[in-house]
Amino acid sequence: MSFPFYIACRYLFSKKSTHAINIISAISAIGVAVATMAMVVVLSGFNGFSDLVASFFTAFDPQLKVVPATGKTAPSDDPLLTKVRQLKDVEVAMECVEDQAMAVYRDKQAMVTVKGVEDCFDSLTNIRSILYGDGDYTLHAANLQYGIIGIRLAQDLGTGARWSDYMRIYAPQREGQLDMGNPEAGFTADSLLSPGVIFQVKQGKYDKGYIVTSIAFARNLFNRQGELSALELRMKPGVDIGRAQKAIQAIVGDRYKVIDRYEQQADTFQIMQIEKLFAYVFLTFILLVACFNIVGSLSMLIIDKKDDVQTLRNLGATNRQIQQIFLLEGRMISLAGAFIGILLGLLLCWLQQTFGLVRLGDSSGSFVVDAYPISVHPWDIVLIFLTVIIVGWLAVWYPVRSISRRITND
């Protein structure tokens, strides 16, 4: 044990001539602990919402998606895509045609995204787990085309889980000019029947704006014969998705992009990450303010120990060692606050996960979850601990160094 560290420990736990110094030191540690605890709880709350959103996407989005790097579509018989389909790690490969259109049912209409898929869509995703109604998963039968719509779109159009009439779908024609005298001639129109089910992803993007139908219907509507918007993939169990993504990207080169579930919803997750970053920055400023309390307690300690400083100098202690004594004490206070705050934060997170203490509403079922979701990520705890240590050490370094230098020079 070094000499400055030994003396700093004695000063930290020993009684001072002024009792207020002990109280201020305790308050300083509590302030750091509270700020640290807040960082753990708030960041874990953001993680909880992010994980919750990600769990909703898994029922609709494929594990990997190969999309054209430029343009909307690519030839479905591209040799590169054929090579991807034939990879041994690929369990299901499905062509998809997706574009914007307008849905009209009786006197109501809405802008939608028509997603044309192959029959293996229910094997590619967990679509069956989010279907509601008295019908079944059906995309086509003979020459009849069916459409499965989101629950909020069903509410907006007034269809319910099963509609009796045809739903008309309009898409602008790819070629030619619009004749204002006959605007309907500029659109391709087709009709869909109801299979008696609707889906609920619990995300507005899908529930309010998506219609899942057969790829033949979508190709005919958008005039995309022999083309695809994306090749959607499901890998075999046990396959590392990140490694498979890199391998497929190496095959397709610059002509295509291979994106995972998080990249497919990049806008949503980027917004959540930005919000989390701003919360982290604001809480760091609060932590910095709390650390300045340590400076006050150390300043009083330095003045209280002025005679001890002179004694230590007479015993051979250098000015640098004396400065280190008070710097180490400040750092030990911030370290104690970090440990206490992290433990309290983890305890609160566990209580919220176990008992749901903070609820989203009074009535059960009003929200997707009844209580605020919490998810503790180990790397966040490491980041918080390092932040507290660095901020605490920097906050005390210059003021303590300046005050102790004046004391030792007297």
Salt bridges, closest charged atoms under 4 A:
ASP51 OD2 - HIS377 NE2 3.32
ASP78 OD2 - ARG255 NH2 2.59
GLU91 OE1 - ARG234 NE 3.79
GLU95 OE2 - ARG85 NH2 2.85
GLU95 OE1 - ARG219 NH2 2.53
GLU98 OE1 - LYS115 NZ 3.38
ASP99 OD1 - LYS72 NZ 3.29
ASP119 OD1 - HIS140 NE2 2.95
ASP122 OD2 - ARG128 NE 2.98
ASP134 OD1 - ARG162 NH2 3.31
ASP136 OD1 - ARG128 NH1 3.32
ASP165 OD2 - ARG106 NE 2.94
GLU227 OE1 - ARG174 NH1 3.88
GLU227 OE1 - ARG224 NH1 3.23
GLU232 OE2 - LYS65 NZ 3.86
GLU232 OE2 - LYS115 NZ 2.69
ASP304 OD2 - LYS305 NZ 3.96
ASP308 OD2 - LYS305 NZ 3.95
ASP370 OD2 - ARG359 NH2 3.85
ASP380 OD2 - LYS276 NZ 2.88
ASP410 OD2 - LYS306 NZ 3.93
